[in-house]
């Protein structure tokens, strides 16, 4: 093959929040190889998804032309026809029911620029704050816990800083499968530098097996053991007194709030022995820096925000902020969860977490956009579904989100989709969600567009177009602009860099971001000052509160919404597999991955298998209060007692785990409590 016919393009992985970057080698539409060489987050590493998960771009399931529903089928349409139809229906619904009858959902798989335009469309063209993105399904509670305590919701340091920690604690994070390259750094430090590793989880995954200490708290009780450890440290006088005096407010209120969490009571609730709780406390205070990583095992609970707050409280009590090798690491799931939220694709904030109710912010946006920001209290994803059932939301424009697989209580979500008067789905594939649409708009995946992503460590990186859009598909930013203009907006962005210039002018966190400063493998971590200087480590000069001090926030324990009972006697846990990404829309279409990886399974403990007479491969049905699925049993030592585990990654309707999960949520953020589900098991 002639070297000059091969194109090498820098891109950023779309499969998790680590944000690995690399060059993709292509010839025509063939992907020859992925070569990591200079990635600021990953160096020369990728995992299996980043290396082999790209063939989906040529899948015959791609949507390559606009589709319009006709009865129970779809017909191909021109872009002009589809855009006119969308503009007419949105205008009619707005005229009949007001702007708040429409709702918009952005995607954490899309670029920052695309999320920005989606919320701009909702706010400045339609006039509603009914705007959200899929961070609502995962990390909103972590952000809430950090806002309450330290003021910024992002990772407090860089991924590479974790290697400097004396102790890493992972809570409810299957890091080796969900954030593999980051896990590799921890594994290396643990093995070569003597870094200590504590894992708290329900399932004995790889990181748990490698840990110096692995604890299995009862489901949904992390808040209790974290609070008990904090109380023990304060009782014993082991707190970082100097740090607390200099940098932290509200110690007395916090101390009173955890009064009830003695070691005895914590043992009773969590099942973790008092000796082990004491050991955790001593490990933290004796370590030269502690980093706590957490993910969906913490956040997807009714008390997800409370537990995230407890994590940050514990870090503050022990002085574990303001230096590399210490701090909070809420590990973002999607590649651009951080960015989609940064861009204001949320109901209550415009870009950079600026309140929609702040008069100065409103005036700034009005001057730039030439329209007033809407004043309604916008709905989040979860409220939108209820709003559809209640008849107040009539139309939804959703991009890049397989809501019909990944939202909780899918049977309820399906009913909502069917009740909509008008539903636009903008997608790369003809997804399950698209089956409910009135119009499907063909979008281009990351390899076919330019833009930026922001990873879990707040690092903004560019991706470049490696392939031309397939068929009539277009990058999402071009489609949103076309929809806005069909509605009379008059936008004229020629390239995503112009959108970023607008973002930088309105969002202080991104003030110094330009495409030139992100050229090639260069990157910036927010906040980025106007002169282009960035912030690898947050909080070096205090916390972003008026007096520069963090706050110990009195949180509260929220118990299980679905405790086990006689009828539903098993706890359902769920999560990712290493090889697949979320619903699997991309990885199941990548032969390099699917040929090697088994489908969905129902993992049960050896104890439960003995009790119920189960063996590997046996078909069983799981039944919850919300629905039922069936699948094959996998007996393993990774799950414990009356807990079962089901991967969330499946394309097959009979196996979708979210037929089992309910509509109950984290109380503060409405993130679904996917991990709080009781089921029974029926042998088929
Ligand atoms: Fe890196 Fe995550 Fe992509 Fe794997 S999935 S290559 S860890 S960004």
Boltz pocket constraint, residues with backbone or C-beta under 6 A from the ligand:
constraints:
  - pocket:
      binder: B
      contacts: [[A, 13], [A, 14], [A, 15], [A, 16], [A, 17], [A, 18], [A, 19], [A, 20], [A, 42], [A, 45], [A, 46], [A, 47], [A, 48], [A, 49], [A, 50], [A, 51], [A, 178], [A, 179], [A, 180], [A, 181], [A, 182]]
      max_distance: 6.0
